[in-house]
Amino acid sequence: MKHTLLATTALVAMTGAAAAELTITGTARIGLLTTEGSVGKTTAIKYHKLTKAVHDTYDFFGAAISTGIMVANSYNPTTVALAAGTIGDAATDTEVEALDLMILEAQLRLAGSTTTQLALSVADLPALINTKAKRDVIAKDLATMQAMRALMVTEASTTKTVKDSTDAANRFRVTFTGSGETDSGLAYGATIRADNSGAGALGSGGSQYISGAFGKVSMGDLNGADESAAGGGVSGVGLTGLSDHNDLAYQSSDHNIAYEFSTSGVTFGYSQNTAVKTGSNSAMGLKYSGDMGGATVSIGAGQSKVGTATQTSMSVSASSGGLTLKAISSTNDNGPKVKAANGTTRSSTAAFVADVLEVANNDTDQTAISISYAMDAMSVTAFTKTVSTVGVADMDYSGFGFAYDMGGVSLKAGVVDANDTQLVDFGLSFSF
């Protein structure tokens, strides 16, 4: 149940404008959220094979000082050369430690210092950094060594153990909705929530629209046209949504301009992200809603193209009496496989180009189904979703929940199995 906190209708003193209305509504909730803990994991350090580009550039930067004077292209401030091992063999911790010292030397040179204790080299330092061009070379060499390090070793990572927890789940949101219509029948409006009003003040939050016989043009914080047609997901459960695992991921979620035209139950949509100046970033969608044999049926399909990735989605839902069923499927072709390519060696005249590592860009499929049943003030919902990526173990999500409407206040509870992590919540939801 939604109540209007404040509504004003103002006659606008300008030609062609009839009336405008501003409505303020609010929602709030109070309850508890329980999260099942997880056991921490540690990933070991992994040393990678030395490529020719890494090997030769390492030796180039590690040349020894033979006269006690620092060399511009060497970041080894000692009289003993630092050299990498055999091409094709795994890098060693000793080689990585030596590279870290060379990286430190480059950083200190840019700061006007050095790691060496050789008096002659310290006195010679200003000659290496006394022009912008020389400092630019050191900065590029520093980036080169950091890229080499990433190709030589993958650091250990640790995920901490998370204990079971129960936390408060409370919030209050206010939504401002403005709408109006001109004497000629042109409709316009805007909406924004209090929690994104800061962005709205800069023109990027909330959403705005204008519509007429030509269709509807919207701007702002929008869903892509494919998501609008197929739907963001299936029905969710719980007081908080329990991380909204019932929703699907759409690559068009950052779109900010859209066009929509509806006739006879059919809606066509197109959207883009105007912030993207190069490459593809658009989406299209088609949806039908109507009555079939006493049941309300909706069928939607859409496709988005972002860079080299293409996502195709489709859904169907049907409602009859208090029963609602929905199924949705989405496939993201993440683009062609990136093939491995060898980099180039750093020399006195050429910059180092890091190796290109192979990227599979495996396709990802998302499928979800939900069923809801409402009887008087009580409603129950269940859903299941699977995310499948080629070469990776499937991720499965399922949930069950209920809601009881007491008139302006609803009692809600839900439980979700989020890929073997259990989430539970319950509490009261308010509408104003």
RATA-V550154 format. One record per pair of residues at least 12 apart in sequence whose C-alpha atoms are under 10 Angstrom apart, sorted by the first residue. I is the first residue (numbers start at 1). J is the second residue. Records with the same first field share a line. If there is no record, write none. Layout:
I: J / J
This chain:
1: 405 / 406 / 407 / 408 / 409 / 410 / 430 / 431 / 432
2: 25 / 26 / 27 / 407 / 408 / 409 / 430 / 431 / 432
3: 24 / 25 / 26 / 27 / 408 / 431 / 432
4: 23 / 24 / 25 / 26 / 431 / 432
5: 23 / 24 / 25 / 26 / 174 / 432
6: 21 / 22 / 23 / 24 / 25 / 176
7: 21 / 22 / 23 / 24 / 25 / 177 / 178
8: 20 / 21 / 22 / 23 / 24 / 178
9: 21 / 22 / 23 / 179 / 180
10: 22 / 180
12: 180 / 182
14: 182
15: 182 / 183
16: 181 / 182 / 183 / 184 / 185 / 186
17: 180 / 181 / 182 / 183 / 184 / 185 / 186 / 187
18: 180 / 181 / 182 / 183 / 184 / 185 / 186
19: 179 / 180 / 181 / 182 / 183
20: 178 / 179 / 180 / 181 / 182 / 187 / 188 / 189
21: 177 / 178 / 179 / 180 / 181 / 189
22: 176 / 177 / 178 / 179 / 180 / 189 / 190 / 191
23: 175 / 176 / 177 / 178 / 179 / 191
24: 174 / 175 / 176 / 177 / 178 / 191 / 193 / 432
25: 173 / 174 / 175 / 176 / 177 / 193 / 431 / 432
26: 172 / 173 / 174 / 175 / 176 / 193 / 194 / 430 / 431 / 432
27: 171 / 172 / 173 / 174 / 175 / 408 / 409 / 429 / 430 / 431 / 432
28: 170 / 171 / 172 / 173 / 174 / 409 / 428 / 429 / 430 / 431 / 432
29: 169 / 170 / 171 / 172 / 173 / 239 / 240 / 409 / 410 / 411 / 412 / 426 / 427 / 428 / 429 / 430 / 431
30: 168 / 169 / 170 / 171 / 172 / 239 / 240 / 411 / 426 / 427 / 428 / 429 / 430
31: 167 / 168 / 169 / 170 / 171 / 239 / 240 / 411 / 412 / 413 / 425 / 426 / 427 / 428 / 429
32: 166 / 167 / 168 / 169 / 170 / 239 / 240 / 413 / 424 / 425 / 426 / 427 / 428
33: 165 / 166 / 167 / 168 / 169 / 170 / 238 / 239 / 240 / 242 / 413 / 414 / 415 / 423 / 424 / 425 / 426 / 427
34: 164 / 165 / 166 / 167 / 168 / 169 / 242 / 415 / 422 / 423 / 424 / 425 / 426
35: 162 / 163 / 164 / 165 / 166 / 167 / 242 / 416 / 421 / 422 / 423 / 424 / 425
36: 162 / 163 / 164 / 165 / 166 / 417 / 420 / 421 / 422 / 423 / 424
37: 161 / 162 / 163 / 164 / 165 / 421 / 422 / 423
38: 159 / 160 / 161 / 162 / 163 / 164 / 420 / 421
39: 159 / 160 / 161 / 162 / 163
40: 158 / 159 / 160 / 161 / 162 / 163
41: 157 / 158 / 159 / 160 / 161
42: 156 / 157 / 158 / 159 / 160
43: 154 / 155 / 156 / 157 / 158 / 159
44: 154 / 155 / 156 / 157 / 158
45: 93 / 153 / 154 / 155 / 156 / 157
46: 90 / 91 / 92 / 152 / 153 / 154 / 155 / 156
47: 89 / 90 / 91 / 92 / 93 / 96 / 150 / 151 / 152 / 153 / 154 / 155
48: 88 / 89 / 90 / 91 / 92 / 149 / 150 / 151 / 152 / 153 / 154
49: 85 / 86 / 87 / 88 / 89 / 90 / 91 / 92 / 151 / 152 / 153
50: 84 / 85 / 86 / 87 / 88 / 89 / 90 / 91 / 92 / 148 / 151 / 152 / 153
51: 86 / 87 / 88 / 89 / 90 / 91 / 148 / 151 / 152 / 342 / 343 / 344 / 345 / 354 / 355
52: 86 / 87 / 88 / 342 / 343 / 344 / 345 / 355
53: 87 / 148 / 342 / 343 / 344 / 345 / 346 / 352 / 353 / 354 / 355
54: 84 / 87 / 144 / 145 / 147 / 148 / 149 / 151 / 152 / 342 / 343 / 344 / 345 / 346 / 352 / 353 / 354 / 355
55: 83 / 84 / 85 / 86 / 87 / 88 / 91 / 148 / 152 / 345
56: 83 / 84 / 87 / 344 / 345 / 346 / 347 / 352
57: 83 / 84 / 144 / 145 / 148 / 344 / 345 / 346 / 347 / 351 / 352 / 353
58: 74 / 75 / 82 / 83 / 84 / 85 / 95 / 98 / 99 / 102 / 144 / 145 / 148 / 149 / 345 / 346
59: 74 / 76 / 81 / 82 / 83 / 84 / 85 / 346
60: 73 / 74 / 75 / 76 / 81 / 82 / 83 / 345 / 346 / 347 / 348
61: 73 / 74 / 75 / 76 / 81 / 82 / 83 / 99 / 102 / 103 / 141 / 145 / 346 / 347
62: 74 / 75 / 76 / 77 / 78 / 80 / 81 / 82 / 83 / 84 / 98 / 99 / 102
63: 75 / 76 / 77 / 78 / 79 / 80 / 81 / 82 / 83
64: 76 / 77 / 78 / 79 / 80 / 81 / 82 / 83
65: 77 / 78 / 79 / 80 / 81 / 121
66: 78 / 79 / 80 / 81
67: 79 / 120 / 121
68: 118 / 119 / 120 / 121 / 122 / 124
69: 118 / 119 / 120 / 121 / 122 / 123 / 124 / 125
70: 114 / 116 / 118 / 120 / 121 / 122 / 123 / 124 / 125 / 127 / 128
71: 121 / 124 / 125 / 128
72: 125 / 127 / 128 / 129 / 134 / 137 / 138 / 348
73: 128 / 137 / 138 / 141 / 346 / 347 / 348
74: 102 / 105 / 106 / 141
75: 99 / 101 / 102 / 103 / 104 / 105 / 106 / 107 / 109 / 114 / 115 / 138 / 141 / 142
76: 98 / 99 / 101 / 102 / 103 / 105 / 106 / 115 / 116
77: 101 / 102 / 105 / 114 / 115 / 116 / 117 / 118 / 121 / 122
78: 115 / 116 / 117 / 118 / 121
82: 95 / 98 / 99 / 102
83: 95 / 98 / 99
84: 96 / 98 / 99
90: 152 / 153
91: 149 / 151 / 152 / 153
92: 152 / 153
93: 152 / 153
95: 149 / 152
96: 148 / 149 / 150 / 152 / 153
97: 149
99: 145 / 146 / 148 / 149
100: 145 / 146 / 149
101: 115
102: 115 / 142 / 145
103: 141 / 142 / 143 / 144 / 145 / 146 / 149
104: 142
105: 142
106: 135 / 138 / 139 / 140 / 141 / 142 / 143 / 145
107: 138 / 139 / 142
109: 125 / 126 / 128 / 129 / 135 / 138 / 139
110: 128 / 129 / 134 / 135 / 136 / 138 / 139 / 142
111: 129 / 135
112: 125 / 126 / 128 / 129 / 130
113: 125 / 126
137: 351
140: 351 / 352
141: 346 / 351 / 352
143: 352
144: 346 / 351 / 352 / 353 / 354
145: 352 / 354
147: 352 / 353 / 354 / 355
148: 352 / 353 / 354 / 355
150: 354
151: 354 / 355 / 356 / 357
164: 422
166: 423 / 424 / 425
167: 425
168: 425 / 427
169: 239 / 240 / 425 / 426 / 427 / 428
170: 239 / 240 / 427 / 428 / 429
171: 240 / 429
172: 194 / 195 / 429 / 430 / 431
173: 193 / 194 / 195 / 431
174: 192 / 193 / 194 / 195 / 432
175: 191 / 192 / 193 / 194 / 195 / 196 / 197 / 206
176: 190 / 191 / 192 / 193 / 194 / 197 / 206
177: 189 / 190 / 191 / 192 / 193 / 206 / 207 / 208
178: 190 / 191 / 192 / 208
179: 191 / 208 / 209 / 210
180: 210
181: 210 / 211 / 212
184: 212
185: 211 / 212 / 213
186: 210 / 211 / 212 / 213 / 214
187: 209 / 210 / 211 / 212 / 213 / 216
188: 208 / 209 / 210 / 211 / 212 / 216 / 217 / 218
189: 207 / 208 / 209 / 210 / 211 / 218
190: 206 / 207 / 208 / 209 / 210 / 218 / 219 / 220
191: 205 / 206 / 207 / 208 / 209 / 220 / 221
192: 205 / 206 / 207 / 208 / 220 / 221
193: 205 / 206 / 207
194: 206
196: 221
199: 221
200: 220 / 221
203: 219 / 220 / 221
204: 219 / 220 / 221 / 256
205: 219 / 220 / 221 / 222 / 256
206: 219 / 220 / 221 / 222
207: 219 / 220 / 221 / 222 / 256 / 257
208: 220 / 221 / 222 / 257
209: 257 / 258 / 259
211: 259 / 260 / 261
212: 261
213: 261 / 262
214: 259 / 260 / 261 / 262
215: 259 / 260 / 261 / 262 / 263 / 267 / 268 / 269
216: 258 / 259 / 260 / 261 / 262 / 269
217: 257 / 258 / 259 / 260 / 261 / 269 / 270 / 271
218: 256 / 257 / 258 / 259 / 260 / 271
219: 255 / 256 / 257 / 258 / 259 / 271 / 272 / 273
220: 254 / 255 / 256 / 257 / 258 / 273
221: 253 / 254 / 255 / 256 / 257
222: 252 / 253 / 254 / 255 / 256 / 257 / 258 / 271 / 272 / 273
223: 250 / 251 / 252 / 253 / 254 / 255 / 256 / 257 / 258 / 271 / 272 / 283
224: 250 / 251 / 252 / 253 / 254 / 255 / 256 / 257 / 258 / 269 / 270 / 271 / 272 / 273 / 281 / 282 / 283 / 284 / 285 / 302 / 303 / 304
225: 252 / 253 / 255 / 257 / 258 / 259 / 260 / 268 / 269 / 270 / 271 / 272 / 282 / 283 / 284 / 285 / 286 / 301 / 302 / 303 / 304
226: 250 / 251 / 252 / 253 / 268 / 269 / 270 / 271 / 282 / 283 / 284 / 285 / 286 / 287 / 300 / 301 / 302 / 303 / 304 / 311 / 312 / 313 / 314
227: 248 / 249 / 250 / 251 / 252 / 253 / 283 / 284 / 285 / 300 / 301 / 302 / 303 / 304 / 312 / 313 / 314
228: 267 / 268 / 269 / 270 / 271 / 283 / 284 / 285 / 286 / 287 / 300 / 301 / 302
229: 267 / 268 / 269 / 284 / 285 / 286 / 287 / 288 / 298 / 299 / 300 / 301 / 302 / 303 / 313 / 314 / 315
230: 285 / 286 / 287 / 298 / 299 / 300 / 301 / 302 / 303 / 312 / 313 / 314 / 315 / 316 / 317 / 327 / 328 / 329 / 330
231: 247 / 248 / 287 / 299 / 300 / 301 / 302 / 313 / 314 / 315 / 316 / 317 / 326 / 327 / 328
232: 246 / 247 / 248 / 249 / 250 / 253 / 315 / 328
233: 245 / 246 / 247 / 248 / 249 / 250 / 315 / 326 / 327 / 328 / 329 / 330 / 366 / 367 / 368 / 369 / 370 / 385
234: 246 / 247 / 248 / 315 / 317 / 325 / 326 / 327 / 328 / 367 / 368 / 369 / 370 / 371 / 382 / 383 / 384 / 385
235: 247 / 324 / 325 / 326 / 327 / 368 / 369 / 370 / 371 / 372 / 381 / 382 / 383 / 384 / 399
236: 370 / 371 / 372 / 381 / 382 / 383 / 384 / 398 / 399 / 400 / 401 / 414 / 416
237: 372 / 380 / 381 / 382 / 383 / 398 / 399 / 400 / 401 / 402 / 403 / 412 / 413 / 414 / 415 / 416 / 425
238: 381 / 399 / 400 / 401 / 402 / 403 / 411 / 412 / 413 / 414 / 415 / 416 / 423 / 424 / 425 / 426 / 427
239: 401 / 402 / 403 / 410 / 411 / 412 / 413 / 414 / 415 / 424 / 425 / 426 / 427 / 428 / 429
240: 412 / 413 / 414 / 424 / 425 / 426 / 427 / 429
241: 401 / 413 / 414 / 415 / 416 / 423 / 424 / 425
242: 399 / 414 / 415 / 416 / 417 / 418 / 422 / 423 / 424 / 425
243: 416 / 418 / 423
244: 416 / 418
245: 368 / 383 / 384 / 385 / 386 / 396 / 397 / 398 / 399 / 416 / 417 / 418 / 419
246: 367 / 368 / 369 / 370 / 382 / 383 / 384 / 385 / 386 / 397 / 398 / 399 / 416 / 418
247: 328 / 366 / 368 / 385
248: 313 / 328 / 329 / 330 / 366 / 367 / 368 / 385 / 386 / 387
249: 330 / 332 / 366 / 387
250: 303 / 304 / 311 / 312 / 313 / 330 / 331 / 332
251: 281 / 282 / 283 / 304 / 305 / 306 / 309 / 310 / 311 / 332
252: 271 / 272 / 273 / 281 / 282 / 283 / 303 / 304 / 305 / 306 / 311
253: 272 / 273
254: 272 / 273 / 274 / 275 / 281
255: 271 / 272 / 273 / 274 / 275 / 276 / 281 / 282 / 283
256: 271 / 272 / 273 / 274 / 275
257: 270 / 271 / 272 / 273 / 274 / 282
258: 270 / 271 / 272 / 273 / 282 / 283 / 284
259: 271 / 272 / 284
260: 284 / 285 / 286
261: 286
262: 286 / 287 / 288
263: 288
264: 288 / 289 / 290
265: 287 / 288 / 289 / 290 / 291 / 298
266: 286 / 287 / 288 / 289 / 290 / 298 / 299 / 300
267: 285 / 286 / 287 / 288 / 289 / 300
268: 284 / 285 / 286 / 287 / 288 / 300 / 301 / 302
269: 283 / 284 / 285 / 286 / 287 / 302
270: 282 / 283 / 284 / 285 / 286 / 302 / 303 / 304
271: 283 / 284 / 285 / 304
272: 284 / 304 / 305 / 306
273: 306
276: 306 / 307
278: 307
279: 305 / 306 / 307 / 308
280: 304 / 305 / 306 / 307 / 308 / 309 / 310
281: 304 / 305 / 306 / 307 / 308 / 309 / 310
282: 303 / 304 / 305 / 306 / 307 / 310
283: 302 / 303 / 304 / 305 / 306 / 310 / 311 / 312
284: 301 / 302 / 303 / 304 / 305 / 312
285: 300 / 301 / 302 / 303 / 304 / 312 / 313 / 314
286: 299 / 300 / 301 / 302 / 303 / 314
287: 299 / 300 / 301 / 302 / 314 / 315 / 316
288: 300 / 301 / 316
289: 316 / 317 / 318
290: 318
291: 318 / 319 / 320
292: 318 / 320
293: 320
294: 319 / 320 / 321
295: 317 / 318 / 319 / 320 / 321 / 323 / 324
296: 317 / 318 / 319 / 320 / 321 / 324
297: 316 / 317 / 318 / 319 / 320 / 324 / 325 / 326
298: 315 / 316 / 317 / 318 / 319 / 326
299: 314 / 315 / 316 / 317 / 318 / 326 / 327 / 328
300: 313 / 314 / 315 / 316 / 317 / 328
301: 313 / 314 / 315 / 316 / 328 / 329 / 330
302: 314 / 315 / 330
303: 330 / 331 / 332
304: 332
305: 332 / 333 / 334
306: 334 / 335
307: 334 / 335
308: 333 / 334 / 335 / 336
309: 332 / 333 / 334 / 335 / 336 / 361 / 363
310: 331 / 332 / 333 / 334 / 335 / 363
311: 330 / 331 / 332 / 333 / 334 / 363 / 364 / 365
312: 329 / 330 / 331 / 332 / 333 / 365
313: 328 / 329 / 330 / 331 / 332 / 365 / 366 / 367
314: 327 / 328 / 329 / 330 / 331 / 367
315: 327 / 328 / 329 / 330 / 367 / 368 / 369
316: 328 / 329 / 369
317: 369 / 370 / 371
318: 371
319: 371 / 372 / 373
320: 373
321: 373 / 374 / 375
322: 372 / 373 / 374 / 375 / 376 / 379
323: 371 / 372 / 373 / 374 / 375 / 379 / 380 / 381
324: 370 / 371 / 372 / 373 / 374 / 381
325: 369 / 370 / 371 / 372 / 373 / 381 / 383
326: 368 / 369 / 370 / 371 / 372 / 383
327: 367 / 368 / 369 / 370 / 371 / 383 / 384 / 385
328: 366 / 367 / 368 / 369 / 370 / 385
329: 365 / 366 / 367 / 368 / 369 / 385 / 386
330: 364 / 365 / 366 / 367 / 368 / 387
331: 363 / 364 / 365 / 366 / 367 / 387 / 388 / 389
332: 362 / 363 / 364 / 365 / 366 / 389
333: 361 / 362 / 363 / 364 / 365
334: 360 / 361 / 362 / 363 / 364
335: 360 / 361 / 362 / 363
336: 359 / 360 / 361 / 362 / 363
337: 358 / 359 / 360 / 361 / 362
338: 356 / 357 / 358 / 359 / 360 / 361
339: 356 / 357 / 358 / 359 / 360
340: 355 / 356 / 357 / 358 / 359
341: 354 / 355 / 356 / 357 / 358
342: 354 / 355 / 356 / 357
343: 355 / 356 / 357
360: 390 / 391
361: 389 / 390
362: 388 / 389 / 390 / 391 / 392
363: 388 / 389 / 390 / 391
364: 387 / 388 / 389 / 390 / 392 / 394
365: 386 / 387 / 388 / 389 / 390 / 394
366: 385 / 386 / 387 / 388 / 389 / 394 / 395
367: 384 / 385 / 386 / 387 / 388 / 396
368: 383 / 384 / 385 / 386 / 387 / 396 / 397 / 398
369: 382 / 383 / 384 / 385 / 386 / 398
370: 382 / 383 / 384 / 385 / 398 / 399 / 400
371: 383 / 384 / 400
372: 400 / 401 / 402
373: 402
374: 402 / 403 / 404
375: 404
376: 404 / 405
377: 403 / 404 / 405 / 406 / 407 / 410
378: 402 / 403 / 404 / 405 / 406 / 410 / 411
379: 401 / 402 / 403 / 404 / 405 / 412
380: 400 / 401 / 402 / 403 / 404 / 412 / 413 / 414
381: 399 / 400 / 401 / 402 / 403 / 414
382: 398 / 399 / 400 / 401 / 402 / 414 / 415 / 416
383: 397 / 398 / 399 / 400 / 401 / 416
384: 396 / 397 / 398 / 399 / 400 / 416 / 417
385: 397 / 398 / 399 / 418 / 419
386: 398 / 419
387: 419
394: 419
395: 418 / 419 / 420
396: 417 / 418 / 419 / 420
397: 416 / 417 / 418 / 419 / 420 / 421 / 422
398: 415 / 416 / 417 / 418 / 419 / 420 / 422
399: 414 / 415 / 416 / 417 / 418 / 422 / 423 / 424
400: 413 / 414 / 415 / 416 / 417 / 424
401: 413 / 414 / 415 / 416 / 424 / 425 / 426
402: 414 / 415 / 426
403: 426 / 427 / 428 / 429
404: 428
405: 428 / 429 / 430
406: 428 / 430
407: 430 / 431
408: 429 / 430 / 431 / 432
409: 428 / 429 / 430 / 431 / 432
410: 427 / 428 / 429 / 430 / 431
411: 426 / 427 / 428 / 429 / 430
412: 425 / 426 / 427 / 428 / 429
413: 425 / 426 / 427 / 428
414: 426 / 427
